[in-house]
Amino acid sequence: MFVVIFFFFIRPQAKKQKEQVKFLESLDKGGEVVTASGLIGRVNKIDGSIVTLAIAEKTFVRVTKGSISKEMTEAYRKSEISATETPAN
């Protein structure tokens, strides 16, 4: 019973957590990200666990690294790619 719970619940969650940590460690200046609250911005500065995002021209927001979502960022990037690939009528 424990083996079933481990393989269906615990292991996938641990894998997601590892991917999120790896994503946060690979953040660099200039990358476009999405926060858990839905803010879309470009990384302007990383100071320890605080990330400064440029959300508009001369508008900056400071957020914690943990509030940047890997899943939402990937979904946003996919939607941007599909929007540019859609032929114009």
N, C-alpha and C positions, 0 to 999 in steps of 0.2 A: 504494500500500500504506500509506504514512504517513497519507494522508488518511482512510482507513478506520479506522485505529487511533485517530487524533485524534478523529473524530466518535463512535466507539463507546466509547472508554475514557477519554481525557484530558478531553474537553469535559464530559461528565456529572459527572466527579469534581470538576472546577474549579467547576462550577455548585453542587454540593452544598457545597463549601467556602465559597463566597461566601454561601450561605444560612445556614450555621452561624455565620459571622462576623457577619452582619447580626442574627441571632437573639441572639447574645451581647451585641452592642452595645445591643439594645433591652430588655435585662433591667432590671426596675425592682422596687423594694421591694413586697412583697405578692404577687408572681407565684408560682404553683406550678410547680415544675420537677422533672425527674428527672435524676439524675446517671448517668454511664456505668456506675457500679457498681450502679445500681438504687435508690439512696436517693431517696425522694420527700419534698420539703420545700418550705416557703414562704420566699422570699427575705426575709431580715430586714435585711441590711446589705450594701452593696457598697463595698469599699475597694480600689480599683485592680483587681488581678487576683484578689483574694480575695473570695469570696462567703460570707456567713454564712447558713446555712439553719436554719430552725426545723423540726425533724422531729417534735417533740412539744411539749407544754406545758413550757416552761422547759428544753428540751433543744435545744442549738444545735450545729451542725457547721460547721466552716470547710472550704471546698473551693476549688479554683482554678476560674476561669471556664471554662477549657478542659475541665473534667470534666463540665460540664452538657451533656446531649445534646439537640439539637433534635428528632431523630427519636423518641427515647423519650418526650420531653415531649409531642409532638404525639399519639403513640399513646396515652399515658395520658389526655390530655384527651378524645380521641375515645371511649375506653372509659368515661370518667366521664359523657359526654353520653349515650351509648347506654344506660348503666345507669339514668339518670334518666328516659329516654324509654320504657323497657320498662314496659308496664302490669302492675300487680300482679294476681295471681290471687285 
